[in-house]
Amino acid sequence: MELKIIEAKNKKAKPAGALGFGKYFTDHMFVMEYGDGEWRNARIQPYEPFSLDPSTAVFHYAQAIFEGTKAYKNKEGEIRLFRPRENFLRLNNSADRVCIPPVDVDFVLDALSKLVLMEKDWIPSDEGTALYIRPSIIATDSALGVHAAHNYIFFIILSPVGAYYAHGLEPVGLYVEQEYVRASKGGTGHHKVAGNYAASLKAGEKAIQMGYDQVMWLDSKEHKYVEEVGSMNIFFVLGGKVVTPMLGGSILPGITRKSVIELLKSEGMEVEERLVPIKEVIDGIKDGTCTEIFGTGTAAVISPVGKVGYEGKDYIVGGGKMGEISRFTYDRVTGIQTGKIEDKFGWVTRIDR
């Protein structure tokens, strides 16, 4: 398939000051459509709204998936993507779960590289900043009826971003949710399906109103085992070991999660993927054997946890400060992403200037 490039005639002013997260978007986007059994009309075009009929399938049946990755620019001007192939492979896994046709991973990787290169002046280079990349697919049939659509739009938009949390690397507070559940085995919790996030909002708002930053989700069956945290996977340092909930059909297989596990094992640290009872975590905080908790994800990279709210009581983790392993992991992952540290894993894709 040929990739067409349509240059924007009117370029937007670059944002000045604090970027926040997901507030600004670049001049161009990548788009292609699916119909009659094939993806077609691939193009890089000016960033602009879509025109969709009120009956469009995605509005009614939520047949939508997305991904998130980042591009970095170091002080030498080198542009670096972090494990983008993993994102598109996961996108296709999500697509299969909700009956969306897969994309050609090599083709969209090449298109993404061209798009990012066109928008290289939008990539911030200050500490903690990046160009956030959001690939998405939505169903676009203009008809009602509960069935897989026949037409789709795949698009990639780009946004220069700062820290995901306004307080940066300050430890966050988590509220252990015991009423609502995020996902159950057999559902779509282990895929990046848009509806998963809508279903999480109620508990998230509740947590914020109570003074926490995000929700710590428990399993749907017994409300006993920790699964993940809001927009992140979760890690615990328990008895000197790094422990994270095992994947089992309801937890998103995070790419940052995977990278952290590979990194820590390469350093000789013991990492366990297993069921993690919330009682073990709380007891560990009480007796000092749980010394650190941190979340991992594309948006925040590494997010230290300083407080856990459970059954009406707050438990302070590690004195409410970022722990040694959290700091080490953050420094190593972001160092590889930006080129400060050698990428011995082959995680980074470099784009020619």
C-alpha positions as CSV (number, residue, x, y, z in Angstrom):
1,M,0.0,0.0,0.0
2,E,1.3,3.4,-0.9
3,L,1.6,6.1,1.7
4,K,0.4,9.5,0.6
5,I,1.6,12.7,2.3
6,I,-0.5,15.9,2.4
7,E,1.3,18.8,4.0
8,A,-0.6,21.1,6.3
9,K,-0.8,24.6,4.9
10,N,-1.2,26.4,8.2
11,K,1.1,25.3,11.0
12,K,0.2,25.8,14.6
13,A,2.3,27.6,17.2
14,K,4.2,25.3,19.4
15,P,3.0,25.3,23.1
16,A,5.0,27.4,25.6
17,G,5.4,26.7,29.3
18,A,4.1,23.6,31.1
19,L,2.8,21.0,28.6
20,G,0.6,18.9,30.9
21,F,-0.6,15.7,29.4
22,G,-2.6,15.3,26.1
23,K,-3.5,18.9,25.8
24,Y,-1.7,19.9,22.5
25,F,-1.6,18.1,19.2
26,T,0.8,18.3,16.2
27,D,0.1,19.6,12.7
28,H,-0.3,16.2,11.1
29,M,-1.8,12.8,11.8
30,F,-1.8,9.4,10.1
31,V,-5.1,7.9,8.8
32,M,-6.2,4.9,6.8
33,E,-9.6,3.3,6.3
34,Y,-10.8,-0.3,6.2
35,G,-13.6,-1.4,3.9
36,D,-14.4,-4.1,1.4
37,G,-12.0,-6.4,3.2
38,E,-8.8,-4.3,3.1
39,W,-7.0,-1.4,4.7
40,R,-6.6,1.4,2.1
41,N,-6.0,5.1,1.5
42,A,-3.1,5.4,3.9
43,R,-2.0,9.0,4.3
44,I,-0.3,11.5,6.5
45,Q,-2.5,14.5,6.5
46,P,-3.3,17.7,8.4
47,Y,-4.6,17.1,11.9
48,E,-8.4,17.7,11.7
49,P,-11.7,16.5,13.0
50,F,-13.5,13.4,11.6
51,S,-17.1,13.8,10.3
52,L,-19.2,10.9,11.7
53,D,-22.8,10.0,11.3
54,P,-24.9,10.0,14.6
55,S,-25.5,6.3,13.9
56,T,-21.8,5.4,13.7
57,A,-21.1,2.1,15.3
58,V,-18.4,3.2,17.7
59,F,-20.8,5.6,19.4
60,H,-23.3,2.8,20.2
61,Y,-21.3,-0.4,20.6
62,A,-17.9,0.9,21.7
63,Q,-15.9,-1.1,19.1
64,A,-12.7,0.9,19.7
65,I,-9.2,0.1,20.7
66,F,-6.0,2.2,21.2
67,E,-2.4,2.2,22.1
68,G,0.1,4.6,23.7
69,T,3.9,4.9,23.2
70,K,6.4,7.8,23.1
71,A,9.1,9.4,21.0
72,Y,12.0,11.1,22.7
73,K,14.6,13.6,21.5
74,N,17.9,13.7,23.3
75,K,20.3,16.7,23.5
76,E,22.0,15.6,20.3
77,G,18.7,15.8,18.4
78,E,18.4,12.0,18.0
79,I,14.8,10.8,17.8
80,R,14.1,7.6,19.6
81,L,10.9,5.4,19.8
82,F,10.5,3.0,22.7
83,R,9.5,-0.5,21.7
84,P,6.9,0.6,19.2
85,R,6.6,-2.8,17.6
86,E,5.3,-4.2,20.9
87,N,2.6,-1.6,20.8
88,F,1.3,-2.6,17.4
89,L,1.5,-6.3,18.2
90,R,-0.6,-5.6,21.2
91,L,-3.0,-3.5,19.2
92,N,-3.6,-6.4,16.9
93,N,-4.3,-8.6,19.9
94,S,-6.8,-6.1,21.1
95,A,-8.3,-6.0,17.6
96,D,-8.8,-9.7,17.5
97,R,-10.7,-9.7,20.8
98,V,-13.3,-7.2,19.5
99,C,-13.5,-8.4,15.9
100,I,-11.5,-5.5,14.3
101,P,-9.2,-6.5,11.3
102,P,-5.5,-6.5,12.1
103,V,-3.1,-3.9,10.7
104,D,0.2,-4.6,8.9
105,V,2.7,-4.0,11.7
106,D,5.7,-3.2,9.4
107,F,3.6,-0.8,7.3
108,V,2.2,1.2,10.3
109,L,5.7,1.2,11.9
110,D,7.1,2.8,8.8
111,A,4.2,5.3,8.6
112,L,4.7,6.2,12.3
113,S,8.4,6.8,11.7
114,K,7.6,9.1,8.8
115,L,5.0,11.0,10.8
116,V,7.2,11.5,13.8
117,L,10.0,12.7,11.5
118,M,7.7,15.2,9.9
119,E,6.8,16.5,13.4
120,K,10.3,16.3,14.9
121,D,10.1,20.0,15.9
122,W,7.2,19.2,18.2
123,I,9.2,16.7,20.2
124,P,10.2,18.4,23.5
125,S,13.7,17.6,25.0
126,D,13.4,18.9,28.5
127,E,13.8,16.4,31.4
128,G,10.6,14.3,31.8
129,T,9.0,15.3,28.4
130,A,8.3,13.3,25.3
131,L,6.0,13.2,22.2
132,Y,3.1,10.9,23.2
133,I,1.9,8.7,20.3
134,R,-1.8,7.5,20.3
135,P,-2.7,4.9,17.6
136,S,-6.5,4.1,17.6
137,I,-9.0,2.1,15.6
138,I,-12.8,2.9,15.7
139,A,-15.7,1.2,14.0
140,T,-17.4,3.5,11.4
141,D,-20.5,1.6,10.0
142,S,-23.4,4.0,9.8
143,A,-26.1,1.6,11.0
144,L,-27.5,0.2,14.2
145,G,-27.2,-3.4,15.1
146,V,-25.0,-5.4,17.5
147,H,-22.4,-7.1,15.3
148,A,-18.9,-6.5,14.2
149,A,-18.6,-3.5,11.9
150,H,-17.5,-3.7,8.2
151,N,-15.7,-0.3,8.1
152,Y,-13.0,1.2,10.4
153,I,-10.7,4.2,10.7
154,F,-7.2,3.7,12.0
155,F,-5.4,6.9,13.0
156,I,-2.3,8.1,14.9
157,I,-2.2,11.4,16.6
158,L,0.8,13.0,18.4
159,S,0.9,15.1,21.5
160,P,3.9,16.8,23.2
161,V,3.7,16.0,26.9
162,G,5.2,16.6,30.3
163,A,4.8,14.6,33.4
164,Y,1.6,12.5,33.6
165,Y,1.0,13.6,37.2
166,A,1.2,17.3,38.1
167,H,3.4,16.5,41.0
168,G,5.9,14.5,38.9
169,L,7.8,11.9,40.8
170,E,6.3,12.7,44.1
171,P,4.8,9.4,45.5
172,V,1.1,9.0,44.7
173,G,-1.7,7.8,47.0
174,L,-3.8,4.7,46.0
175,Y,-7.3,3.8,47.2
176,V,-8.0,0.1,47.3
177,E,-11.4,-0.3,45.7
178,Q,-13.6,-3.1,47.1
179,E,-17.0,-2.4,45.5
180,Y,-16.4,-1.8,41.8
181,V,-14.2,-4.1,39.6
182,R,-12.1,-3.2,36.6
183,A,-12.2,-6.5,34.7
184,S,-12.9,-10.2,35.0
185,K,-11.3,-13.2,33.3
186,G,-12.9,-13.9,30.0
187,G,-13.6,-10.2,29.5
188,T,-11.5,-7.5,27.8
189,G,-9.4,-6.4,30.8
190,H,-6.1,-7.7,29.2
191,H,-6.7,-5.6,26.0
192,K,-6.6,-1.8,25.4
193,V,-10.3,-1.6,24.7
194,A,-11.8,1.9,25.1
195,G,-14.8,0.6,27.2
196,N,-12.4,-0.6,29.9
197,Y,-11.5,3.0,30.7
198,A,-15.1,4.2,30.8
199,A,-15.9,1.4,33.2
200,S,-13.1,2.5,35.5
201,L,-14.1,6.2,35.8
202,K,-16.6,5.9,38.7
203,A,-14.1,4.3,41.1
204,G,-11.5,6.8,39.9
205,E,-13.6,9.8,40.7
206,K,-14.5,8.3,44.0
207,A,-10.8,7.9,44.8
208,I,-9.9,11.5,43.8
209,Q,-12.8,12.8,46.0
210,M,-11.3,11.0,48.9
211,G,-7.9,12.5,48.3
212,Y,-6.1,9.7,46.4
213,D,-4.6,9.8,43.0
214,Q,-5.7,6.5,41.6
215,V,-7.5,3.2,42.3
216,M,-5.8,-0.1,43.2
217,W,-8.1,-2.7,41.7
218,L,-8.8,-6.1,43.2
219,D,-9.8,-9.3,41.4
220,S,-13.5,-9.5,40.4
221,K,-14.2,-13.0,42.0
222,E,-12.9,-12.8,45.5
223,H,-11.9,-9.1,45.9
224,K,-8.8,-10.5,47.5
225,Y,-5.9,-10.2,45.0
226,V,-4.3,-7.0,43.7
227,E,-4.6,-6.7,39.9
228,E,-3.4,-3.3,38.6
229,V,-3.7,0.4,39.3
230,G,-5.8,2.8,37.2
231,S,-3.6,3.4,34.1
232,M,-0.7,1.4,35.4
233,N,0.6,-2.1,36.3
234,I,1.8,-2.4,39.9
235,F,5.0,-3.7,41.6
236,F,5.7,-4.4,45.3
237,V,9.1,-4.9,47.0
238,L,8.1,-7.6,49.5
239,G,10.7,-9.3,51.7
240,G,13.5,-8.1,49.5
241,K,11.9,-9.5,46.3
242,V,10.2,-7.5,43.6
243,V,6.7,-8.9,43.1
244,T,4.0,-8.1,40.5
245,P,0.6,-9.6,39.9
246,M,0.7,-12.4,37.3
247,L,-1.1,-12.0,34.0
248,G,-4.2,-14.1,33.9
249,G,-6.7,-12.7,31.5
250,S,-7.8,-9.6,33.4
251,I,-4.6,-7.6,33.6
252,L,-3.1,-5.5,30.8
253,P,0.2,-6.9,29.7
254,G,2.0,-3.6,29.9
255,I,5.1,-2.9,27.8
256,T,6.7,-0.9,30.5
257,R,5.9,-3.7,32.9
258,K,7.6,-6.2,30.6
259,S,10.6,-3.9,30.3
260,V,10.9,-3.5,34.1
261,I,10.8,-7.2,34.6
262,E,13.5,-7.8,32.0
263,L,15.6,-5.0,33.4
264,L,15.5,-6.1,37.0
265,K,16.2,-9.7,36.1
266,S,19.2,-8.6,34.1
267,E,20.5,-6.9,37.2
268,G,20.2,-10.2,39.2
269,M,17.2,-9.1,41.1
270,E,14.6,-11.7,42.0
271,V,11.2,-10.9,40.4
272,E,8.1,-12.9,41.1
273,E,4.9,-12.9,39.0
274,R,2.2,-14.4,41.1
275,L,-1.1,-13.7,42.9
276,V,-0.6,-10.9,45.4
277,P,-3.2,-10.8,48.2
278,I,-4.0,-7.3,49.4
279,K,-3.7,-8.6,53.0
280,E,-0.1,-9.5,52.3
281,V,0.6,-6.0,51.1
282,I,-1.1,-4.3,54.0
283,D,0.6,-6.6,56.5
284,G,3.9,-6.0,54.8
285,I,3.5,-2.2,55.1
286,K,2.6,-2.7,58.8
287,D,5.6,-4.9,59.7
288,G,8.1,-3.2,57.3
289,T,8.6,-6.1,54.9
290,C,6.8,-4.1,52.1
291,T,9.4,-1.4,51.6
292,E,8.3,0.0,48.2
293,I,5.3,0.1,45.8
294,F,5.5,1.6,42.3
295,G,3.4,1.7,39.2
296,T,4.6,1.3,35.6
297,G,3.1,2.5,32.4
298,T,3.8,4.5,29.2
299,A,2.3,7.7,30.5
300,A,4.0,8.0,33.9
301,V,6.9,5.4,33.2
302,I,7.5,4.8,36.9
303,S,5.2,6.2,39.5
304,P,6.2,5.6,43.2
305,V,3.4,5.0,45.7
306,G,3.6,6.6,49.1
307,K,0.2,5.9,50.6
308,V,-2.4,3.1,50.3
309,G,-5.9,3.6,51.6
310,Y,-7.6,0.4,52.7
311,E,-10.8,-0.2,54.7
312,G,-10.9,3.3,56.0
313,K,-7.2,3.6,57.0
314,D,-4.1,5.0,55.3
315,Y,-0.9,3.0,55.3
316,I,2.3,4.9,54.5
317,V,4.8,3.1,52.3
318,G,8.6,3.6,52.7
319,G,8.1,6.8,54.7
320,G,6.1,8.3,51.9
321,K,9.3,8.7,49.8
322,M,10.5,7.2,46.5
323,G,12.4,4.0,47.2
324,E,15.7,2.8,45.9
325,I,14.4,0.2,43.4
326,S,11.8,2.6,42.1
327,R,14.4,5.3,41.6
328,F,16.8,2.8,40.0
329,T,14.1,1.5,37.6
330,Y,13.0,5.0,36.7
331,D,16.6,6.2,36.0
332,R,17.4,3.1,33.9
333,V,14.2,3.0,31.8
334,T,14.2,6.7,31.1
335,G,17.9,6.6,30.5
336,I,17.5,4.0,27.8
337,Q,14.6,5.8,26.3
338,T,16.5,9.1,26.0
339,G,19.9,7.6,25.2
340,K,21.7,8.6,28.4
341,I,22.2,4.9,29.1
342,E,23.2,2.2,26.6
343,D,20.3,0.2,25.2
344,K,21.7,-3.3,25.6
345,F,18.2,-4.8,25.2
346,G,17.5,-3.4,21.7
347,W,14.3,-1.7,22.9
348,V,14.9,1.6,21.1
349,T,14.1,2.4,17.4
350,R,16.2,5.4,16.2
351,I,14.7,7.6,13.4
352,D,17.1,9.4,11.0
353,R,17.0,13.2,11.4
